[in-house]
Each structure stands twice: as C-alpha cells, then as structure tokens.
Amino acid sequence: MSHEAADPAHGQEGLQLSAADMVWWSNVFKTLGDPVRLHLLIHLAAQGGAEVAVHDICDTGVAQSTVSHHLKRLRSIGLVENRRAGRIVYYRVGDGVRSALTQILRQREQADAP
C-alpha cells in the first residue's frame, strides 16, 4: 500500500467540512437514498431549469400526494425550489444543483469506462 493511500489527510484540502456542513450533507445523502426522490430530482434536472407542475410529474409509480411529499423533502434541503400559482405548485432544480448532479453522474460513467 502506498503512503498516499494510507494517509487519510492526503489530497483532502478541499474536503474540510464544518459540523453543520456534515449534518447538511448527511441529510442530502439520506434524502437522495430514496429511489423516488432521486428519480424526481433527475427528472427535474433534465428540464434544464424549467418549472414543472406537480401534476405533470406522475411517472414515478407512486400517488401524486406521495410525489408532493417527496418534493417537499427535496425542497426542505434546498435541492429544488417551488413557486405557487393559485392551486398549482411548480418545481424546478435549485441553482447549481443541476450542474453538480450532472458532474456526479458523469463520474459514474467515467468509473464504468474501460
């Protein structure tokens, strides 16, 4: 084993997190650990920042009330934003989330490449 692999501090200068950041990231990972919420986030990210009405996001295999609940959870940690127009609620991916999600998904593609 090389010294670099054994040294946990090596290369982590940009990964220093405060206790509050660790709690936030832990909540992000818990939230995205649900396949329906991850599906909703990816669906919204694919819209390129455009808003989508809750009733237009029905391809998740769960009831619309459940979709609304999952979107509320995504909103509570800042991954999506919403706007109400009368009785209709529109959602979109939060600022910077789309590019970060795209970068993470590309890392997976690169890891699978030969």
N, C-alpha and C positions, 0 to 999 in steps of 0.2 A: 504494500500500500504506500502510495507516495505521501510525502509530508503535506502537500496541498489538500489531499482528500481527508487527512486526519485532522487538519486544523480547521475547526468549525468557524473561526473568525475570518478565514481567508476569503477574500472577494465579497464580503458582506457589507462593505461600507455604505452602500445604498439601501440596505435592508434593515437599518435600525428603526424600530417602531416603538412609539410610546405605549404605555399600558392602555390608554384609551384607543389608540390605533389597533392594538391587538384585539381588543374587545370588538371593535367595529369589523375588522376583517374576519374574526371568528363568526360574527353574525352573518356576514356576506356569504361565507362558505356554508353555514348551516342553511341559509335561505336557498342558495343555489343547489343544495343537496337534494332538493325535491325535484323530480323529473318534470313535473307540470310547470313549476316556476321557471326552471331552466328553459323549457320549451317556450314559455311566454316571453322571456327575455330575448331569446334568439329570434322569435317571430317579430317582436317589436324592433329589434336591431336591424332586421332585414328590410324594414320600411324606410331606412335611410333618414331617420329623424322625423318622418311624417307621423301625425297623430292617427290613432286607430281607436274607434269607438269600442267599448267593452262588448257590445252585442255582435261585433264583427270578428271577435276572437273566440270562435266556438269549436275549433278543430283540435281541442285538447283531450277530448274523451271524458270531460267532467262537466257538471252543470254550470250554467252561467254564474250562479251565485258563488260557486267554488272558484271560478275564474276571478271574479271580483275580489274574493278573499285573498287569493294568491297575489293579485296585482297590488292590493293594499299592502301586503307584506313587502313586496319589491319596492314600493313607494316609501315605506317607512324607513328603509335603509338608504334611500337616495338613488337606487338604480333606475327607477322610472319616475316620470313626472306625470301629473294629470291636470286636466282642465275640465271644469263642468260647464256645460251649455244647456241650461234647462234641466231636463231629467237625464241627459246623456253625458256620460263621463268619457273623455278621450285620454288616451295614454300614449306616451312616447318615451323612448330611451333617454335617460338623463345625459347631460353634457359630458362628453368624454368617455362615457360607458361603452358606446358603440365601438370606438377605436380600440379601447382596452380589450373588449371581448373579442374583436377580430384578431388582435395580436395574440391573445391566448389560444384561440382556435388554430391559428397558423402554427403556433409552437407544436401543437399536437400533430399537425400534418407533417412538419419537419421531422418530428420524432419517429413517425411511421415510414418516412422515406428511406430507401436503401442506401 
